[in-house]
Amino acid sequence: MVELNHNVVSFNADTLIKGSHGVVVAVFCSKKGSSGAKCELRNGVNASATPIEFTVFGEIEGNYQNIHRRFESGIFADITGSAEWTVVFK
């Protein structure tokens, strides 16, 4: 089964999720943050990596599943605000 090779990382600050190509499967905001809290997932290994593939806002708790977005140059989470995040990737 495909779901057996998934990895999970939880964080609340800027984080390098994976240093090489990967696929984001799901994003969870497990603890809502203040106004303007967001997680920008970037295709690269640092906060200056472009492009931003997508942004998830963390002003409410949420589950965003079945994303299947491919990142060629690494997966970096650029965090604004105080929300807590979990990303499932492979």
C-alpha positions as CSV (number, residue, x, y, z in Angstrom):
1,M,0.0,0.0,0.0
2,V,1.2,3.5,-0.8
3,E,0.4,4.9,2.6
4,L,3.0,2.7,4.2
5,N,5.9,4.7,2.9
6,H,4.8,8.1,4.2
7,N,6.8,10.3,6.5
8,V,5.5,12.8,9.1
9,V,7.1,15.9,10.6
10,S,5.5,18.3,13.1
11,F,6.8,21.8,13.7
12,N,5.9,25.4,14.7
13,A,8.9,27.3,13.2
14,D,10.7,27.4,9.8
15,T,11.6,23.8,9.0
16,L,13.4,21.9,6.2
17,I,11.0,19.0,5.7
18,K,13.0,17.2,3.1
19,G,16.3,18.1,1.4
20,S,15.6,16.4,-2.0
21,H,12.6,15.8,-4.2
22,G,9.4,14.6,-2.5
23,V,5.6,14.7,-2.6
24,V,3.4,16.5,0.0
25,V,0.4,14.3,0.7
26,A,-1.3,16.2,3.6
27,V,-1.0,19.3,5.8
28,F,-2.6,19.6,9.2
29,C,-2.9,22.7,11.4
30,S,-3.1,21.0,14.8
31,K,-3.1,24.2,16.9
32,K,-4.5,27.4,15.5
33,G,-2.3,30.5,15.5
34,S,-2.8,34.2,15.8
35,S,-4.2,36.4,13.0
36,G,-2.0,36.0,9.9
37,A,-0.6,32.6,10.8
38,K,0.4,30.6,7.7
39,C,2.6,27.9,6.4
40,E,4.2,28.6,3.0
41,L,5.5,25.4,1.4
42,R,8.5,26.2,-0.8
43,N,10.2,24.2,-3.5
44,G,13.8,24.3,-2.1
45,V,15.8,24.0,1.0
46,N,15.5,27.5,2.6
47,A,13.2,30.4,3.2
48,S,14.5,32.2,0.0
49,A,13.6,29.3,-2.2
50,T,11.1,30.1,-5.0
51,P,8.6,29.3,-6.0
52,I,6.1,29.0,-3.1
53,E,4.1,26.0,-4.2
54,F,1.1,26.7,-1.9
55,T,0.1,28.4,1.3
56,V,-2.0,27.0,4.1
57,F,-3.5,29.5,6.6
58,G,-3.4,28.6,10.3
59,E,-6.0,30.9,11.9
60,I,-8.2,27.9,12.3
61,E,-7.4,24.2,12.8
62,G,-7.7,22.3,9.6
63,N,-7.0,19.1,7.7
64,Y,-5.9,19.3,4.1
65,Q,-5.6,15.9,2.6
66,N,-5.0,14.3,-0.8
67,I,-2.7,17.1,-2.0
68,H,-0.1,15.0,-3.8
69,R,2.0,18.0,-4.8
70,R,5.5,17.2,-6.1
71,F,8.5,19.2,-5.0
72,E,11.6,18.9,-7.2
73,S,14.2,20.7,-5.1
74,G,13.3,19.9,-1.5
75,I,10.4,20.8,0.8
76,F,10.8,23.8,3.0
77,A,8.1,25.2,5.4
78,D,8.3,29.0,5.9
79,I,6.2,29.7,9.0
80,T,4.5,33.0,10.0
81,G,2.7,33.2,13.3
82,S,2.3,30.7,16.2
83,A,0.3,27.8,14.6
84,E,1.5,24.2,14.9
85,W,1.7,22.1,11.8
86,T,2.1,18.5,10.7
87,V,3.1,17.6,7.1
88,V,2.8,14.1,5.6
89,F,5.1,13.5,2.7
90,K,6.9,10.8,0.8
